[in-house]
């Protein structure tokens, strides 16, 4: 129970850091991209003080693909705050390079006759599983008009991608796509 409360407190702290970062950029007059604030050395110290486990802290660092170039005084601060060697090692490890999957070839969907007769139009949103070879192995419909879903899934299963890579090695991934249907 205490760990759950501590985890909740640390999560609120991390979210507060992200929100405060967004508020600071929102007050500027020039347009800026809204990006969540990255996890900081102080954020890691706060997570340790909230008694989060090393596993939780490491998971957060990996999810944010965050590594640090730590100055000696920062390492001393982290050690003084009882940050474990395992967390320090993950913090200072180089981040991985990820190249997102890129669509190479798409097949247009066949407009279902029954949908055309009823003048059904709209967007079908799908979660595609793309394997290491760039082939779509699964097309899961997330939303869209029921009469158009099957046609969208059938078409996207024929699409071809340059696979996502992690440090130069092709990996399976998920891609969210939208297929638009409009009667002609």
N, CA, C and O of each residue as an XYZ file, in Angstrom:
736
protein
N       0.829     -1.185      0.000
C       0.000      0.000      0.000
C       0.877      1.255      0.000
O       0.610      2.208     -0.731
N       1.928      1.244      0.828
C       2.803      2.414      0.925
C       3.520      2.642     -0.404
O       3.683      3.787     -0.826
N       3.954      1.558     -1.073
C       4.621      1.704     -2.360
C       3.667      2.286     -3.393
O       4.073      3.105     -4.218
N       2.397      1.872     -3.356
C       1.404      2.395     -4.301
C       1.209      3.884     -4.085
O       1.109      4.643     -5.049
N       1.153      4.309     -2.831
C       0.996      5.735     -2.529
C       2.238      6.495     -2.972
O       2.130      7.569     -3.563
N       3.419      5.945     -2.690
C       4.662      6.594     -3.095
C       4.753      6.687     -4.604
O       5.169      7.713     -5.143
N       4.360      5.604     -5.298
C       4.376      5.617     -6.755
C       3.442      6.691     -7.272
O       3.790      7.422     -8.199
N       2.250      6.796     -6.681
C       1.286      7.815     -7.098
C       1.857      9.204     -6.877
O       1.702     10.083     -7.724
N       2.524      9.409     -5.731
C       3.109     10.717     -5.444
C       4.197     11.052     -6.458
O       4.275     12.187     -6.928
N       5.027     10.087     -6.798
C       6.101     10.328     -7.758
C       5.533     10.575     -9.144
O       6.039     11.419     -9.884
N       4.483      9.843     -9.499
C       3.850     10.042    -10.795
C       3.256     11.438    -10.876
O       3.366     12.099    -11.909
N       2.627     11.892     -9.797
C       2.086     13.255     -9.745
C       3.229     14.253     -9.884
O       3.089     15.259    -10.579
N       4.358     13.985     -9.230
C       5.510     14.872     -9.321
C       6.024     14.950    -10.749
O       6.288     16.039    -11.259
N       6.167     13.786    -11.403
C       6.654     13.757    -12.777
C       5.668     14.476    -13.692
O       6.078     15.242    -14.564
N       4.373     14.236    -13.499
C       3.374     14.926    -14.308
C       3.402     16.424    -14.040
O       3.225     17.219    -14.963
N       3.621     16.819    -12.788
C       3.710     18.241    -12.460
C       4.905     18.869    -13.161
O       4.816     19.998    -13.644
N       6.011     18.157    -13.222
C       7.171     18.666    -13.940
C       6.832     18.883    -15.411
O       7.197     19.900    -16.000
N       6.133     17.920    -15.992
C       5.770     18.029    -17.400
C       4.803     19.188    -17.620
O       4.969     19.955    -18.569
N       3.803     19.328    -16.764
C       2.832     20.406    -16.906
C       3.511     21.756    -16.724
O       3.247     22.687    -17.485
N       4.388     21.874    -15.718
C       5.057     23.154    -15.500
C       5.921     23.509    -16.698
O       6.032     24.684    -17.047
N       6.527     22.537    -17.326
C       7.308     22.790    -18.534
C       6.425     23.281    -19.665
O       6.829     24.152    -20.435
N       5.214     22.729    -19.773
C       4.300     23.160    -20.822
C       3.775     24.557    -20.527
O       3.593     25.344    -21.456
N       3.523     24.893    -19.259
C       3.022     26.220    -18.911
C       4.082     27.273    -19.205
O       3.750     28.371    -19.652
N       5.329     26.963    -18.967
C       6.380     27.932    -19.238
C       6.447     28.245    -20.721
O       6.638     29.403    -21.091
N       6.295     27.241    -21.586
C       6.353     27.502    -23.012
C       5.068     28.151    -23.504
O       5.089     28.873    -24.500
N       3.944     27.908    -22.822
C       2.678     28.480    -23.255
C       2.649     29.985    -23.038
O       1.901     30.678    -23.727
N       3.434     30.517    -22.107
C       3.445     31.943    -21.839
C       4.297     32.728    -22.832
O       4.231     33.957    -22.844
N       5.085     32.068    -23.653
C       5.903     32.757    -24.647
C       5.002     33.252    -25.775
O       3.948     32.677    -26.048
N       5.440     34.331    -26.422
C       4.614     34.889    -27.484
C       4.817     34.173    -28.808
O       3.890     34.115    -29.616
N       5.996     33.627    -29.054
C       6.203     32.933    -30.308
C       5.622     31.524    -30.220
O       5.590     30.939    -29.138
N       5.158     30.965    -31.356
C       4.594     29.617    -31.315
C       5.681     28.594    -31.012
O       6.778     28.656    -31.567
N       5.370     27.662    -30.134
C       6.311     26.605    -29.799
C       5.585     25.277    -29.846
O       4.367     25.208    -29.687
N       6.351     24.230    -30.066
C       5.782     22.894    -30.019
C       5.525     22.529    -28.581
O       6.325     22.855    -27.704
N       4.415     21.855    -28.324
C       4.103     21.429    -26.974
C       4.743     20.068    -26.738
O       4.225     19.048    -27.192
N       5.862     20.050    -26.033
C       6.556     18.802    -25.734
C       6.583     18.608    -24.234
O       6.806     19.565    -23.493
N       6.359     17.373    -23.763
C       6.471     17.156    -22.331
C       7.915     17.351    -21.888
O       8.851     17.042    -22.626
N       8.081     17.860    -20.692
C       9.410     18.081    -20.162
C      10.054     16.734    -19.870
O       9.425     15.842    -19.300
N      11.300     16.598    -20.264
C      12.004     15.334    -20.068
C      12.330     15.125    -18.590
O      12.420     16.078    -17.816
N      12.500     13.875    -18.224
C      12.877     13.524    -16.865
C      14.246     14.124    -16.567
O      15.161     14.026    -17.384
N      14.387     14.748    -15.396
C      15.627     15.432    -15.018
C      16.321     14.695    -13.880
O      15.780     13.745    -13.314
N      17.531     15.151    -13.554
C      18.260     14.604    -12.403
C      17.419     14.818    -11.146
O      17.291     13.916    -10.319
N      16.842     16.022    -11.004
C      15.997     16.298     -9.835
C      14.769     15.385     -9.812
O      14.321     14.975     -8.742
N      14.230     15.071    -10.976
C      13.089     14.161    -11.046
C      13.451     12.767    -10.560
O      12.664     12.125     -9.865
N      14.637     12.297    -10.922
C      15.101     10.984    -10.462
C      15.295     11.003     -8.943
O      14.919     10.057     -8.251
N      15.880     12.078     -8.438
C      16.067     12.193     -6.986
C      14.713     12.181     -6.281
O      14.559     11.530     -5.248
N      13.743     12.888     -6.823
C      12.397     12.913     -6.231
C      11.772     11.520     -6.241
O      11.086     11.146     -5.290
N      12.000     10.755     -7.297
C      11.456      9.397     -7.361
C      12.093      8.511     -6.288
O      11.416      7.685     -5.675
N      13.400      8.688     -6.064
C      14.090      7.925     -5.010
C      13.563      8.334     -3.644
O      13.324      7.482     -2.788
N      13.379      9.638     -3.433
C      12.857     10.125     -2.161
C      11.427      9.653     -1.917
O      11.004      9.504     -0.771
N      10.686      9.417     -2.999
C       9.324      8.883     -2.872
C       9.348      7.365     -2.675
O       8.302      6.719     -2.629
N      10.552      6.811     -2.562
C      10.773      5.390     -2.302
C      10.257      4.486     -3.421
O       9.761      3.388     -3.169
N      10.382      4.964     -4.657
C      10.041      4.096     -5.785
C      11.159      3.079     -5.977
O      12.322      3.355     -5.685
N      10.803      1.939     -6.455
C      11.805      0.894     -6.661
C      12.696      1.255     -7.848
O      12.322      2.049     -8.711
N      13.885      0.651     -7.868
C      14.797      0.847     -8.994
C      14.126      0.450    -10.304
O      14.320      1.102    -11.331
N      13.343     -0.612    -10.265
C      12.682     -1.092    -11.482
C      11.755     -0.034    -12.065
O      11.722      0.166    -13.279
N      11.007      0.642    -11.207
C      10.071      1.680    -11.662
C      10.845      2.858    -12.251
O      10.476      3.382    -13.302
N      11.909      3.271    -11.581
C      12.713      4.404    -12.056
C      13.375      4.050    -13.385
O      13.363      4.848    -14.322
N      13.943      2.869    -13.460
C      14.602      2.431    -14.695
C      13.597      2.333    -15.833
O      13.896      2.716    -16.964
N      12.412      1.824    -15.538
C      11.369      1.726    -16.570
C      11.028      3.114    -17.098
O      10.887      3.295    -18.308
N      10.893      4.099    -16.207
C      10.583      5.473    -16.619
C      11.697      6.034    -17.500
O      11.423      6.666    -18.521
N      12.945      5.806    -17.110
C      14.073      6.287    -17.907
C      14.076      5.649    -19.289
O      14.315      6.324    -20.291
N      13.813      4.358    -19.341
C      13.810      3.661    -20.634
C      12.629      4.077    -21.500
O      12.767      4.213    -22.715
N      11.457      4.281    -20.875
C      10.291      4.714    -21.647
C      10.543      6.067    -22.297
O      10.091      6.320    -23.413
N      11.256      6.921    -21.607
C      11.567      8.241    -22.154
C      12.847      8.211    -22.985
O      13.270      9.237    -23.517
N      13.467      7.026    -23.094
C      14.712      6.860    -23.844
C      15.699      7.946    -23.426
O      16.322      8.607    -24.257
N      15.820      8.106    -22.104
C      16.568      9.218    -21.537
C      17.909      8.750    -20.995
O      17.990      7.793    -20.225
N      18.960      9.447    -21.415
C      20.266      9.254    -20.787
C      20.844     10.634    -20.500
O      20.404     11.628    -21.078
N      21.816     10.694    -19.621
C      22.373     11.952    -19.173
C      23.879     11.944    -19.371
O      24.528     10.903    -19.270
N      24.420     13.108    -19.651
C      25.856     13.304    -19.536
C      26.010     13.937    -18.161
O      25.775     15.131    -17.976
N      26.409     13.112    -17.206
C      26.412     13.537    -15.809
C      27.753     14.160    -15.429
O      28.811     13.553    -15.595
N      27.678     15.380    -14.918
C      28.864     16.044    -14.379
C      29.185     15.397    -13.033
O      28.296     14.843    -12.387
N      30.444     15.463    -12.605
C      30.825     14.851    -11.326
C      29.966     15.324    -10.153
O      29.633     14.530     -9.273
N      29.603     16.621    -10.130
C      28.790     17.121     -9.014
C      27.370     16.546     -9.061
O      26.737     16.378     -8.018
N      26.862     16.243    -10.274
C      25.540     15.619    -10.376
C      25.588     14.173     -9.889
O      24.664     13.706     -9.224
N      26.664     13.471    -10.223
C      26.833     12.102     -9.736
C      26.892     12.111     -8.213
O      26.300     11.249     -7.564
N      27.600     13.078     -7.639
C      27.699     13.184     -6.177
C      26.322     13.447     -5.572
O      25.971     12.848     -4.556
N      25.531     14.345     -6.190
C      24.168     14.630     -5.700
C      23.302     13.379     -5.754
O      22.557     13.088     -4.818
N      23.407     12.645     -6.851
C      22.604     11.433     -7.002
C      22.987     10.386     -5.959
O      22.122      9.753     -5.354
N      24.280     10.215     -5.758
C      24.733      9.245     -4.757
C      24.327      9.675     -3.352
O      23.946      8.838     -2.534
N      24.408     10.982     -3.066
C      24.006     11.499     -1.766
C      22.514     11.269     -1.531
O      22.078     11.099     -0.392
N      21.736     11.264     -2.612
C      20.292     11.025     -2.509
C      19.971      9.532     -2.509
O      18.804      9.146     -2.580
N      21.008      8.689     -2.429
C      20.857      7.230     -2.388
C      20.296      6.629     -3.673
O      19.567      5.638     -3.632
N      20.636      7.229     -4.816
C      20.274      6.645     -6.101
C      21.195      5.449     -6.306
O      22.413      5.559     -6.164
N      20.603      4.309     -6.641
C      21.386      3.078     -6.752
C      22.329      3.103     -7.955
O      22.149      3.876     -8.896
N      23.335      2.235     -7.894
C      24.283      2.095     -9.008
C      23.567      1.630    -10.278
O      23.939      2.025    -11.383
N      22.537      0.789    -10.118
C      21.791      0.309    -11.285
C      21.102      1.469    -12.010
O      21.121      1.540    -13.239
N      20.494      2.374    -11.239
C      19.826      3.538    -11.840
C      20.875      4.461    -12.455
O      20.676      4.960    -13.563
N      21.980      4.695    -11.762
C      23.049      5.533    -12.312
C      23.574      4.968    -13.630
O      23.859      5.715    -14.566
N      23.698      3.658    -13.693
C      24.197      3.018    -14.914
C      23.232      3.252    -16.069
O      23.660      3.568    -17.179
N      21.938      3.099    -15.820
C      20.939      3.326    -16.870
C      20.914      4.800    -17.259
O      20.778      5.132    -18.437
N      21.046      5.686    -16.268
C      21.027      7.124    -16.555
C      22.170      7.537    -17.465
O      21.999      8.413    -18.313
N      23.321      6.924    -17.303
C      24.487      7.343    -18.073
C      24.725      6.484    -19.318
O      25.671      6.731    -20.067
N      23.880      5.484    -19.542
C      24.028      4.649    -20.736
C      23.605      5.444    -21.969
O      22.679      6.251    -21.894
N      24.273      5.225    -23.098
C      23.860      5.941    -24.307
C      22.457      5.509    -24.735
O      22.074      4.353    -24.562
N      21.705      6.445    -25.291
C      20.357      6.120    -25.748
C      20.422      5.383    -27.077
O      21.402      5.479    -27.816
N      19.373      4.659    -27.359
C      19.291      3.921    -28.613
C      18.758      4.819    -29.710
O      18.007      5.761    -29.455
N      19.157      4.517    -30.930
C      18.652      5.269    -32.069
C      17.515      4.478    -32.699
O      17.691      3.337    -33.124
N      16.335      5.112    -32.752
C      15.150      4.488    -33.329
C      14.774      5.239    -34.592
O      14.671      6.466    -34.590
N      14.567      4.490    -35.679
C      14.062      5.061    -36.926
C      12.675      4.469    -37.139
O      12.517      3.253    -37.249
N      11.669      5.347    -37.194
C      10.276      4.917    -37.310
C      10.024      4.195    -38.644
O      10.706      4.438    -39.640
N       9.026      3.303    -38.630
C       8.607      2.625    -39.853
C       8.096      3.671    -40.842
O       7.493      4.669    -40.446
N       8.344      3.432    -42.138
C       7.951      4.380    -43.174
C       7.197      3.636    -44.269
O       7.654      2.608    -44.769
N       6.038      4.172    -44.632
C       5.209      3.542    -45.656
C       5.900      3.620    -47.015
O       6.292      4.698    -47.460
N       6.047      2.460    -47.672
C       6.651      2.397    -48.989
C       5.607      2.229    -50.089
O       5.719      2.826    -51.160
N       4.593      1.412    -49.813
C       3.586      1.101    -50.824
C       2.249      0.892    -50.144
O       2.134      0.115    -49.197
N       1.224      1.605    -50.643
C      -0.117      1.419    -50.096
C      -1.066      0.997    -51.199
O      -0.940      1.425    -52.347
N      -2.003      0.164    -50.841
C      -3.039     -0.298    -51.755
C      -4.326      0.413    -51.356
O      -4.728      0.342    -50.195
N      -4.987      1.104    -52.301
C      -6.225      1.793    -51.921
C      -7.322      0.788    -51.578
O      -7.380     -0.298    -52.156
N      -8.187      1.153    -50.638
C      -9.262      0.232    -50.265
C     -10.325      0.150    -51.359
O     -10.538      1.097    -52.115
N     -10.981     -0.997    -51.420
C     -12.118     -1.178    -52.321
C     -13.353     -0.705    -51.569
O     -13.682     -1.228    -50.504
N     -14.037      0.297    -52.137
C     -15.224      0.858    -51.490
C     -16.331     -0.190    -51.534
O     -16.751     -0.582    -52.623
N     -16.817     -0.656    -50.380
C     -17.860     -1.695    -50.384
C     -19.140     -1.194    -51.077
O     -19.577     -0.065    -50.854
N     -19.720     -2.043    -51.910
C     -20.920     -1.672    -52.664
C     -22.061     -1.269    -51.732
O     -22.754     -0.285    -51.992
N     -22.259     -2.014    -50.659
C     -23.338     -1.705    -49.729
C     -23.114     -0.341    -49.070
O     -24.078      0.377    -48.805
N     -21.865      0.021    -48.806
C     -21.557      1.328    -48.224
C     -21.794      2.427    -49.244
O     -22.279      3.503    -48.895
N     -21.455      2.167    -50.508
C     -21.685      3.153    -51.563
C     -23.177      3.371    -51.769
O     -23.620      4.503    -51.961
N     -23.947      2.303    -51.729
C     -25.397      2.398    -51.899
C     -26.005      3.246    -50.787
O     -26.914      4.039    -51.034
N     -25.512      3.081    -49.580
C     -26.037      3.826    -48.429
C     -25.311      5.164    -48.219
O     -25.579      5.874    -47.251
N     -24.400      5.497    -49.125
C     -23.596      6.721    -49.072
C     -22.909      6.864    -47.700
O     -22.967      7.915    -47.062
N     -22.271      5.794    -47.282
C     -21.512      5.793    -46.027
C     -20.108      6.291    -46.343
O     -19.460      5.805    -47.269
N     -19.649      7.256    -45.570
C     -18.301      7.772    -45.740
C     -17.677      7.995    -44.373
O     -18.359      7.924    -43.351
N     -16.385      8.264    -44.359
C     -15.722      8.548    -43.094
C     -14.333      7.956    -43.036
O     -13.796      7.464    -44.029
N     -13.770      8.016    -41.852
C     -12.414      7.540    -41.618
C     -12.433      6.284    -40.768
O     -13.209      6.168    -39.821
N     -11.564      5.344    -41.123
C     -11.371      4.135    -40.327
C      -9.955      4.203    -39.763
O      -8.979      4.303    -40.507
N      -9.862      4.147    -38.448
C      -8.567      4.193    -37.759
C      -8.164      2.773    -37.406
O      -8.959      2.009    -36.859
N      -6.902      2.419    -37.727
C      -6.412      1.066    -37.495
C      -5.062      1.079    -36.796
O      -4.277      2.015    -36.947
N      -4.805      0.028    -36.030
C      -3.506     -0.217    -35.419
C      -2.893     -1.369    -36.199
O      -3.360     -2.504    -36.110
N      -1.843     -1.077    -36.965
C      -1.189     -2.101    -37.781
C       0.033     -2.647    -37.057
O       0.803     -1.892    -36.465
N       0.204     -3.958    -37.107
C       1.428     -4.576    -36.634
C       2.303     -4.800    -37.857
O       1.922     -5.512    -38.787
N       3.484     -4.182    -37.845
C       4.428     -4.295    -38.958
C       5.608     -5.129    -38.477
O       6.239     -4.793    -37.476
N       5.910     -6.226    -39.193
C       6.996     -7.104    -38.752
C       8.361     -6.587    -39.199
O       8.461     -5.533    -39.826
N       9.400     -7.332    -38.872
C      10.771     -6.931    -39.176
C      11.029     -6.816    -40.671
O      11.956     -6.119    -41.087
N      10.224     -7.490    -41.484
C      10.379     -7.424    -42.930
C       9.589     -6.294    -43.566
O       9.677     -6.084    -44.775
N       8.815     -5.558    -42.765
C       8.032     -4.451    -43.291
C       6.632     -4.838    -43.738
O       5.911     -4.024    -44.316
N       6.248     -6.086    -43.470
C       4.918     -6.547    -43.858
C       3.918     -6.314    -42.725
O       4.256     -6.445    -41.549
N       2.687     -5.970    -43.094
C       1.624     -5.801    -42.111
C       1.099     -7.192    -41.776
O       0.559     -7.880    -42.642
N       1.256     -7.599    -40.533
C       0.829     -8.940    -40.124
C      -0.517     -8.935    -39.415
O      -1.167     -9.974    -39.296
N      -0.938     -7.753    -38.942
C      -2.224     -7.644    -38.261
C      -2.743     -6.230    -38.437
O      -2.003     -5.260    -38.277
N      -4.021     -6.122    -38.769
C      -4.676     -4.820    -38.893
C      -5.880     -4.838    -37.958
O      -6.898     -5.467    -38.250
N      -5.753     -4.144    -36.839
C      -6.825     -4.100    -35.846
C      -7.567     -2.770    -35.966
O      -6.968     -1.703    -35.833
N      -8.868     -2.843    -36.217
C      -9.679     -1.637    -36.353
C      -9.895     -1.023    -34.974
O     -10.276     -1.706    -34.023
N      -9.642      0.284    -34.889
C      -9.843      1.017    -33.639
C     -11.161      1.783    -33.654
O     -11.851      1.867    -32.638
N     -11.505      2.339    -34.811
C     -12.752      3.087    -34.926
C     -13.094      3.286    -36.402
O     -12.267      3.091    -37.292
N     -14.340      3.681    -36.619
C     -14.786      3.981    -37.974
C     -16.131      3.353    -38.268
O     -16.603      2.500    -37.518
N     -16.754      3.779    -39.371
C     -18.054      3.222    -39.743
C     -17.970      1.708    -39.950
O     -17.090      1.234    -40.669
N     -18.868      0.948    -39.335
C     -18.811     -0.511    -39.427
C     -18.784     -1.056    -40.855
O     -18.120     -2.062    -41.107
N     -19.477     -0.427    -41.783
C     -19.518     -0.929    -43.161
C     -18.190     -0.732    -43.898
O     -17.980     -1.338    -44.949
N     -17.303      0.094    -43.374
C     -16.036      0.381    -44.042
C     -14.836     -0.309    -43.392
O     -13.746     -0.335    -43.964
N     -15.034     -0.852    -42.228
C     -13.917     -1.403    -41.453
C     -13.202     -2.552    -42.153
O     -11.973     -2.574    -42.213
N     -13.954     -3.493    -42.674
C     -13.350     -4.671    -43.308
C     -12.534     -4.278    -44.534
O     -11.444     -4.806    -44.756
N     -13.062     -3.351    -45.329
C     -12.345     -2.912    -46.532
C     -11.032     -2.219    -46.161
O     -10.011     -2.415    -46.821
N     -11.065     -1.411    -45.108
C      -9.845     -0.721    -44.663
C      -8.808     -1.727    -44.172
O      -7.627     -1.616    -44.501
N      -9.244     -2.699    -43.394
C      -8.314     -3.718    -42.874
C      -7.735     -4.548    -44.019
O      -6.538     -4.836    -44.032
N      -8.575     -4.932    -44.975
C      -8.097     -5.724    -46.119
C      -7.042     -4.956    -46.916
O      -6.030     -5.529    -47.319
N      -7.275     -3.670    -47.141
C      -6.322     -2.872    -47.915
C      -5.002     -2.705    -47.167
O      -3.932     -2.884    -47.747
N      -5.076     -2.362    -45.877
C      -3.844     -2.085    -45.132
C      -2.998     -3.329    -44.912
O      -1.787     -3.221    -44.715
N      -3.607     -4.504    -44.940
C      -2.810     -5.733    -44.814
C      -1.904     -5.942    -46.019
O      -0.969     -6.741    -45.962
N      -2.173     -5.234    -47.104
C      -1.352     -5.343    -48.315
C      -0.285     -4.243    -48.387
O       0.534     -4.234    -49.306
N      -0.294     -3.330    -47.431
C       0.671     -2.242    -47.437
C       2.060     -2.764    -47.092
O       2.205     -3.791    -46.429
N       3.066     -2.049    -47.546
C       4.457     -2.433    -47.300
C       5.200     -1.248    -46.680
O       5.067     -0.110    -47.130
N       5.978     -1.535    -45.650
C       6.730     -0.512    -44.927
C       8.227     -0.793    -44.970
O       8.653     -1.940    -45.111
N       9.021      0.276    -44.845
C      10.416      0.116    -44.457
C      10.310     -0.100    -42.953
O       9.768      0.761    -42.260
N      10.805     -1.211    -42.422
C      10.562     -1.521    -41.006
C      11.218     -0.513    -40.068
O      12.181      0.166    -40.422
N      10.664     -0.440    -38.864
C      11.282      0.372    -37.822
C      12.601     -0.279    -37.447
O      12.717     -1.505    -37.438
N      13.596      0.543    -37.136
C      14.887     -0.011    -36.724
C      15.288      0.544    -35.365
O      14.975      1.684    -35.020
N      15.976     -0.275    -34.618
C      16.540      0.097    -33.326
C      18.028     -0.172    -33.411
O      18.454     -1.321    -33.526
N      18.814      0.884    -33.355
C      20.266      0.774    -33.513
C      20.637      0.005    -34.776
O      21.575     -0.793    -34.775
N      19.891      0.253    -35.859
C      20.198     -0.353    -37.151
C      19.609     -1.730    -37.378
O      19.758     -2.283    -38.468
N      18.943     -2.304    -36.386
C      18.343     -3.628    -36.507
C      16.834     -3.491    -36.677
O      16.171     -2.820    -35.886
N      16.293     -4.134    -37.719
C      14.851     -4.072    -37.970
C      14.101     -4.740    -36.822
O      14.494     -5.801    -36.337
N      13.004     -4.091    -36.393
C      12.172     -4.625    -35.322
C      10.704     -4.519    -35.704
O      10.326     -3.694    -36.536
N       9.884     -5.359    -35.090
C       8.440     -5.274    -35.283
C       7.927     -4.062    -34.521
O       8.493     -3.666    -33.503
N       6.848     -3.480    -35.028
C       6.296     -2.285    -34.386
C       4.807     -2.173    -34.678
O       4.246     -2.964    -35.436
N       4.178     -1.176    -34.063
C       2.773     -0.851    -34.317
C       2.707      0.526    -34.955
O       3.431      1.442    -34.562
N       1.835      0.661    -35.938
C       1.635      1.936    -36.619
C       0.139      2.226    -36.615
O      -0.665      1.361    -36.963
N      -0.233      3.432    -36.224
C      -1.637      3.847    -36.254
C      -1.862      4.601    -37.562
O      -1.157      5.565    -37.860
N      -2.847      4.156    -38.338
C      -3.150      4.795    -39.627
C      -4.643      5.095    -39.715
O      -5.456      4.509    -39.001
N      -4.977      6.010    -40.596
C      -6.367      6.348    -40.878
C      -6.603      6.188    -42.369
O      -5.853      6.725    -43.183
N      -7.644      5.451    -42.725
C      -8.026      5.261    -44.119
C      -9.316      6.046    -44.337
O     -10.311      5.850    -43.639
N      -9.272      6.932    -45.315
C     -10.420      7.810    -45.584
C     -11.263      7.235    -46.725
O     -10.738      6.834    -47.763
N     -12.571      7.205    -46.508
C     -13.521      6.755    -47.516
C     -14.459      7.915    -47.865
O     -15.032      8.561    -46.987
N     -14.595      8.154    -49.152
C     -15.515      9.188    -49.615
C     -16.172      8.681    -50.906
O     -15.477      8.263    -51.832
N     -17.507      8.719    -50.968
C     -18.169      8.231    -52.182
C     -17.827      9.119    -53.377
O     -17.650     10.330    -53.245
N     -17.739      8.477    -54.554
C     -17.381      9.236    -55.774
C     -18.601      9.580    -56.565
O     -18.496     10.213    -57.616
